[in-house]
């Protein structure tokens, strides 16, 4: 089983700021991933917009929700960023946040 962590306090606050039902849905899939299972929600590998190994869990709708995580460090599922998506296409600001937090994580390893 992999451990679970938020990359920092801001990432945890973002996640906990999502609606409870959304947190529950993401939480179920994050737990599946910890146990080596595939998530049930739609996913997107962010190889081009962030880095290989970074994955986005997706809950579509209006609004849509995203949870960006990485699993290739420290045998841990690390949540980098969670957010409400209000635009079509790539949310560049959200990807910048995820990239910066991944850099911070790698610097701490």
ChimeraX attribute file (.defattr): number of C-alpha atoms within 10 A of each C-alpha:
attribute: neighborCount
match mode: 1-to-1
recipient: residues
	/A:1	12
	/A:2	15
	/A:3	13
	/A:4	16
	/A:5	14
	/A:6	17
	/A:7	20
	/A:8	15
	/A:9	9
	/A:10	14
	/A:11	23
	/A:12	16
	/A:13	13
	/A:14	15
	/A:15	23
	/A:16	13
	/A:17	14
	/A:18	16
	/A:19	11
	/A:20	11
	/A:21	9
	/A:22	18
	/A:23	16
	/A:24	12
	/A:25	15
	/A:26	23
	/A:27	14
	/A:28	15
	/A:29	17
	/A:30	23
	/A:31	18
	/A:32	15
	/A:33	19
	/A:34	19
	/A:35	12
	/A:36	11
	/A:37	11
	/A:38	13
	/A:39	16
	/A:40	15
	/A:41	15
	/A:42	10
	/A:43	16
	/A:44	12
	/A:45	17
	/A:46	17
	/A:47	11
	/A:48	8
	/A:49	15
	/A:50	20
	/A:51	14
	/A:52	12
	/A:53	13
	/A:54	23
	/A:55	20
	/A:56	21
	/A:57	22
	/A:58	19
	/A:59	19
	/A:60	12
	/A:61	9
	/A:62	10
	/A:63	10
	/A:64	15
	/A:65	21
	/A:66	21
	/A:67	25
	/A:68	24
	/A:69	26
	/A:70	22
	/A:71	18
	/A:72	12
	/A:73	12
	/A:74	10
	/A:75	13
	/A:76	18
	/A:77	22
	/A:78	25
	/A:79	26
	/A:80	29
	/A:81	26
	/A:82	27
	/A:83	17
	/A:84	17
	/A:85	19
	/A:86	12
	/A:87	10
	/A:88	7
	/A:89	7
	/A:90	10
	/A:91	13
	/A:92	11
	/A:93	9
	/A:94	18
	/A:95	17
	/A:96	13
	/A:97	16
	/A:98	26
	/A:99	18
	/A:100	14
	/A:101	19
	/A:102	22
	/A:103	11
	/A:104	13
	/A:105	15
	/A:106	10
	/A:107	8
	/A:108	7
	/A:109	7
